[in-house]
Amino acid sequence: MISQRSLVALAAAVAFATCASAAQAVADPVQPTVAASSAQGVKRVQSAYGFDETVSRIKADIAGKGIQFFTEIDQTKLGEGAKIAIRPSKLLLFGNPPLGVQFLSANPYAGLDWPVRILVAQDADGTVYVAYTDFDYIAARYALKDRDAQIKMASEVAGSIAGSVAAKGD
């Protein structure tokens, strides 16, 4: 006779295996489920550099502009920890607090998009892209009023940072 403890352990093992299998199917790095161009409000720039060089150059441009760098999240390592392979992907968080809090003072939920995030991601063919959320999209999303100058400045800065690694013609 199987003990209740053994049944619970067996059920947990089956549930874990099922979830891990489903997660791997969803996160198949060869077959992304959504095309990058279909993400609403996302601006994307092709980098002229490899993945690591792009990350280094973006971070150097942020520092060169005197902008506060908060953190880097290595999403590939997070995937490895979950035993789910994904292509190289790092999320960089940075910002200018006096500018950013202008968005928060207009709508505290704008904090979901603050600080600024730039994603550096590599496609299956090795092409590296830099992506960030368009600030006009953010302004519309949070119904930000009377912040046109701040939105324009944030857009210009994010575009400049992403553009610092742009391939010619981008």
C-alpha positions in Angstrom: 0.0 0.0 0.0 1.3 3.5 -0.9 1.4 6.0 1.9 -0.3 9.3 1.7 3.1 11.0 1.9 4.3 9.0 -1.2 1.2 10.0 -3.1 1.7 13.7 -2.4 5.4 13.5 -3.4 4.4 11.7 -6.6 1.7 14.2 -7.4 4.1 17.1 -6.8 6.8 15.5 -9.1 4.2 15.0 -11.9 3.0 18.6 -11.5 6.5 20.0 -11.6 7.5 17.9 -14.6 4.3 19.0 -16.4 5.0 22.7 -15.6 8.6 22.5 -16.6 7.7 20.8 -19.9 5.1 23.4 -20.6 7.4 26.3 -19.7 10.1 25.0 -22.1 7.6 24.7 -24.9 6.4 28.3 -24.4 9.9 29.7 -24.0 11.4 27.9 -27.0 14.3 30.2 -28.0 14.1 29.1 -31.6 10.4 29.8 -32.0 9.4 33.0 -30.2 5.6 33.2 -29.6 5.3 36.9 -30.5 7.1 38.8 -33.2 9.2 41.7 -31.8 7.5 44.1 -34.1 4.1 43.4 -32.7 4.8 44.7 -29.2 2.7 47.9 -28.7 4.6 51.0 -27.8 8.1 49.5 -28.3 10.8 51.2 -30.3 13.6 49.0 -31.5 17.0 49.8 -32.9 19.4 47.3 -34.6 22.8 47.4 -33.0 26.0 47.5 -35.1 27.8 45.5 -32.4 27.7 42.1 -30.7 25.6 41.4 -27.6 28.2 42.1 -24.9 29.7 45.1 -26.8 26.2 46.6 -27.1 25.6 46.2 -23.4 28.9 47.8 -22.6 28.4 50.7 -25.0 24.9 51.4 -23.7 26.1 51.5 -20.1 29.0 53.8 -21.1 26.6 56.1 -22.9 24.3 56.2 -19.8 27.3 57.1 -17.6 28.6 59.6 -20.1 25.3 61.5 -20.0 25.5 61.6 -16.2 22.4 59.5 -15.8 21.9 57.3 -12.8 22.3 53.6 -13.6 20.2 51.4 -11.2 20.7 47.8 -12.2 21.2 45.2 -14.9 19.1 42.1 -15.1 20.6 39.2 -17.0 17.4 37.5 -18.2 19.4 34.7 -19.8 20.8 33.7 -16.4 17.4 33.8 -14.9 16.3 31.4 -17.6 19.2 29.1 -16.9 18.2 29.1 -13.3 14.7 27.9 -14.3 16.3 25.5 -16.8 14.7 27.3 -19.7 17.0 28.4 -22.5 16.5 31.8 -23.9 18.7 33.9 -26.2 21.0 36.5 -24.8 18.8 39.2 -23.1 19.7 41.9 -20.6 17.4 44.6 -19.1 19.1 47.8 -18.1 17.4 50.2 -15.7 18.4 53.8 -15.4 17.0 57.3 -15.1 17.2 60.9 -14.0 15.1 61.0 -10.8 14.2 64.7 -11.1 12.8 64.0 -14.6 11.3 60.6 -13.7 9.4 61.8 -10.7 7.6 64.3 -13.0 5.8 61.3 -14.4 5.1 59.8 -11.0 3.7 63.1 -9.7 1.3 63.2 -12.6 0.2 59.5 -12.1 1.8 57.3 -9.5 1.1 54.2 -11.6 3.6 55.5 -14.1 6.1 53.9 -11.7 5.4 50.7 -13.5 7.4 52.1 -16.4 9.9 54.1 -14.3 12.9 53.9 -14.1 13.6 53.8 -17.8 14.3 50.3 -19.2 16.3 49.3 -22.2 16.3 45.7 -23.3 19.3 44.4 -25.2 18.3 41.1 -27.0 19.9 38.9 -29.6 17.8 37.2 -32.3 18.4 33.6 -33.5 20.6 34.9 -36.4 22.9 36.8 -34.0 21.4 40.2 -34.7 21.3 42.4 -31.6 18.5 44.8 -30.9 18.0 47.6 -28.4 14.4 48.1 -27.4 12.6 50.6 -25.1 9.1 51.8 -24.5 8.1 54.9 -26.5 7.4 57.8 -24.1 4.5 59.0 -26.1 3.0 55.5 -25.5 3.8 55.8 -21.8 2.2 59.3 -21.7 -1.0 58.0 -23.3 -1.0 54.8 -21.1 -1.0 56.8 -17.9 -2.9 59.9 -19.2 0.0 62.1 -18.3 -1.1 65.8 -18.6 1.0 68.9 -18.6 4.3 66.9 -19.0 5.0 67.4 -22.7 8.5 68.9 -22.2 9.4 66.0 -19.8 8.1 63.4 -22.2 9.9 65.0 -25.1 13.2 65.1 -23.1 12.8 61.4 -22.0 12.1 60.4 -25.6 15.2 62.2 -26.9 17.4 60.8 -24.2 16.2 57.2 -24.6 16.4 57.5 -28.4 20.0 58.9 -28.1 21.1 56.0 -25.8 19.6 53.4 -28.0 20.9 55.1 -31.1 24.5 55.2 -29.7 24.9 51.6 -30.9 22.7 51.8 -34.1 23.7 50.1 -37.2 24.2 52.5 -40.2 20.8 53.2 -41.8 18.8 52.6 -38.6 
